[in-house]
Amino acid sequence: MYAFTLERPASVADAAKLIGAGAKALAGGQTLLASMKLRLSAPDQLVDLSGISELTGISKDGDSFTIGAMSRHLDVANHAELKAAFPALADLASRIGDRQVRAMGTIGGSVANNDPAACYPSAVLGTGATVVTSKREIAADDFFQGLFTTALEDDELITAIRFPVPKRAVYEKLRQKASHFPLVGVFVAQYDSVVRVAVTGAGNGVFRHAGLEDALNQSFTAASAAGVKIDASDLNSDLHASAAYRANLISVLTQRAVTKALG
Ligand SMILES: Cc1cc2nc3c(=O)[nH]c(=O)nc-3n(C[C@H](O)[C@H](O)[C@H](O)COP(=O)(O)OP(=O)(O)OC[C@H]3O[C@@H](n4cnc5c(N)ncnc54)[C@H](O)[C@@H]3O)c2cc1C
């Protein structure tokens, strides 16, 4: 590591001001501190968000849940009301990384970081959630912009994520055994009028799959998902899996998700 200063503001407004002046937000530190140790990131000033009470809390309002940006993965995994009304999201959080990552990592940090293999972005995009920031509200479809890139501006903090509760939803992932990051993850959410399918781990960033959504909108069955050919040409190939393998996983995991959703 190297020298940097650390601020602990008590309000979102103060934190946003510091970030606008070039400081870096520190949430759970599960990504940021590792990248600082590797010298991939070298901020002069960190802004610890953990003292800002406005960023905490999970609440249900009508048909949606609002989850504060500093909610740890364990908070989401263990929240009784969320587990009952939106089990897919609690289940997703319960399978992120290991116990330490779940105790420290936050939903705001994960969504802001937009790792192409992160779990939460698939739930945000797969449900058409709203990213609430210190400046505005951003629809999920406009938020994720490819590899580690989002619509967030330099002086903008995520304050919460608002999820519309689906009628049925399931998150399926094949985890990379060492990290538990998904090799591929698929979030399927069914609402009264629409089915959304978001894929993580397979491409340059999280994306919706139009072919699977069309098929599942016509018939919400595993057979319908199985009939969709998944194009591998834009998918990742790396030491863990080829693009063709990932394409097959998208199909298989979607079929499993639909089967589970139907009970
Ligand atoms: C061993 C290991 C295994 C993991 N496995 C998984 C996994 O299976 N699935 C998965 O999805 N993730 C996994 N992760 C990542 C983990 O979920 C992290 O918690 C997450 O990537 C970052 O969250 P954080 O709160 O630690 O953010 P930090 O590391 O503190 O910050 C990450 C980035 O987001 C910015 N940021 C943080 N909060 C905000 C905010 N409110 N507004 C704007 N910008 C903000 C920071 O400035 C930084 O650029 C794993 C990590 C590790 C170390």
Ligand as a Chemical Component Dictionary entry (heavy atoms), coordinates in Angstrom:
data_LIG
# 
_chem_comp.id                   LIG 
_chem_comp.type                 NON-POLYMER 
_chem_comp.pdbx_formal_charge   0 
_chem_comp.three_letter_code    LIG 
# 
loop_
_chem_comp_atom.comp_id 
_chem_comp_atom.atom_id 
_chem_comp_atom.alt_atom_id 
_chem_comp_atom.type_symbol 
_chem_comp_atom.charge 
_chem_comp_atom.model_Cartn_x 
_chem_comp_atom.model_Cartn_y 
_chem_comp_atom.model_Cartn_z 
_chem_comp_atom.pdbx_ordinal 
LIG C1  C1  C 0 -12.775 -13.507 -2.680 1  
LIG C2  C2  C 0 -13.904 -12.701 -3.262 2  
LIG C3  C3  C 0 -14.998 -13.378 -3.791 3  
LIG C4  C4  C 0 -16.055 -12.644 -4.355 4  
LIG N1  N1  N 0 -17.117 -13.340 -4.883 5  
LIG C5  C5  C 0 -18.124 -12.660 -5.444 6  
LIG C6  C6  C 0 -19.253 -13.332 -6.002 7  
LIG O1  O1  O 0 -19.383 -14.553 -5.933 8  
LIG N2  N2  N 0 -20.216 -12.572 -6.580 9  
LIG C7  C7  C 0 -20.158 -11.213 -6.605 10 
LIG O2  O2  O 0 -21.065 -10.588 -7.138 11 
LIG N3  N3  N 0 -19.131 -10.548 -6.066 12 
LIG C8  C8  C 0 -18.120 -11.227 -5.489 13 
LIG N4  N4  N 0 -17.074 -10.542 -4.934 14 
LIG C9  C9  C 0 -17.086 -9.058  -4.942 15 
LIG C10 C10 C 0 -17.821 -8.543  -3.697 16 
LIG O3  O3  O 0 -19.199 -8.746  -3.871 17 
LIG C11 C11 C 0 -17.588 -7.035  -3.418 18 
LIG O4  O4  O 0 -18.268 -6.786  -2.259 19 
LIG C12 C12 C 0 -18.037 -6.035  -4.453 20 
LIG O5  O5  O 0 -17.450 -6.232  -5.692 21 
LIG C13 C13 C 0 -17.645 -4.610  -4.095 22 
LIG O6  O6  O 0 -18.360 -4.170  -2.998 23 
LIG P1  P1  P 0 -17.658 -3.387  -1.831 24 
LIG O7  O7  O 0 -18.754 -2.912  -0.964 25 
LIG O8  O8  O 0 -16.600 -4.199  -1.224 26 
LIG O9  O9  O 0 -17.054 -2.104  -2.626 27 
LIG P2  P2  P 0 -15.620 -1.413  -2.556 28 
LIG O10 O10 O 0 -14.559 -2.406  -2.846 29 
LIG O11 O11 O 0 -15.487 -0.605  -1.332 30 
LIG O12 O12 O 0 -15.790 -0.420  -3.800 31 
LIG C14 C14 C 0 -15.877 -0.918  -5.140 32 
LIG C15 C15 C 0 -16.003 0.283   -6.097 33 
LIG O13 O13 O 0 -17.289 0.868   -5.984 34 
LIG C16 C16 C 0 -17.174 2.262   -5.601 35 
LIG N5  N5  N 0 -18.287 2.495   -4.671 36 
LIG C17 C17 C 0 -18.530 1.817   -3.515 37 
LIG N6  N6  N 0 -19.705 2.225   -2.975 38 
LIG C18 C18 C 0 -20.202 3.170   -3.806 39 
LIG C19 C19 C 0 -21.407 3.946   -3.795 40 
LIG N7  N7  N 0 -22.343 3.819   -2.827 41 
LIG N8  N8  N 0 -21.616 4.812   -4.809 42 
LIG C20 C20 C 0 -20.691 4.938   -5.808 43 
LIG N9  N9  N 0 -19.543 4.235   -5.870 44 
LIG C21 C21 C 0 -19.303 3.352   -4.885 45 
LIG C22 C22 C 0 -15.791 2.398   -4.990 46 
LIG O14 O14 O 0 -15.282 3.715   -5.093 47 
LIG C23 C23 C 0 -14.993 1.409   -5.825 48 
LIG O15 O15 O 0 -14.660 1.989   -7.068 49 
LIG C24 C24 C 0 -16.020 -11.226 -4.355 50 
LIG C25 C25 C 0 -14.917 -10.549 -3.805 51 
LIG C26 C26 C 0 -13.869 -11.281 -3.258 52 
LIG C27 C27 C 0 -12.707 -10.535 -2.649 53 
# 
loop_
_chem_comp_bond.comp_id 
_chem_comp_bond.atom_id_1 
_chem_comp_bond.atom_id_2 
_chem_comp_bond.value_order 
_chem_comp_bond.pdbx_ordinal 
LIG C1  C2  SING 1  
LIG C2  C3  SING 2  
LIG C2  C26 DOUB 3  
LIG C3  C4  DOUB 4  
LIG C4  N1  SING 5  
LIG C4  C24 SING 6  
LIG N1  C5  DOUB 7  
LIG C5  C6  SING 8  
LIG C5  C8  SING 9  
LIG C6  O1  DOUB 10 
LIG C6  N2  SING 11 
LIG N2  C7  SING 12 
LIG C7  O2  DOUB 13 
LIG C7  N3  SING 14 
LIG N3  C8  DOUB 15 
LIG C8  N4  SING 16 
LIG N4  C9  SING 17 
LIG N4  C24 SING 18 
LIG C9  C10 SING 19 
LIG C10 O3  SING 20 
LIG C10 C11 SING 21 
LIG C11 O4  SING 22 
LIG C11 C12 SING 23 
LIG C12 O5  SING 24 
LIG C12 C13 SING 25 
LIG C13 O6  SING 26 
LIG O6  P1  SING 27 
LIG P1  O7  DOUB 28 
LIG P1  O8  SING 29 
LIG P1  O9  SING 30 
LIG O9  P2  SING 31 
LIG P2  O10 DOUB 32 
LIG P2  O11 SING 33 
LIG P2  O12 SING 34 
LIG O12 C14 SING 35 
LIG C14 C15 SING 36 
LIG C15 O13 SING 37 
LIG C15 C23 SING 38 
LIG O13 C16 SING 39 
LIG C16 N5  SING 40 
LIG C16 C22 SING 41 
LIG N5  C17 SING 42 
LIG N5  C21 SING 43 
LIG C17 N6  DOUB 44 
LIG N6  C18 SING 45 
LIG C18 C19 SING 46 
LIG C18 C21 DOUB 47 
LIG C19 N7  SING 48 
LIG C19 N8  DOUB 49 
LIG N8  C20 SING 50 
LIG C20 N9  DOUB 51 
LIG N9  C21 SING 52 
LIG C22 O14 SING 53 
LIG C22 C23 SING 54 
LIG C23 O15 SING 55 
LIG C24 C25 DOUB 56 
LIG C25 C26 SING 57 
LIG C26 C27 SING 58 
# 
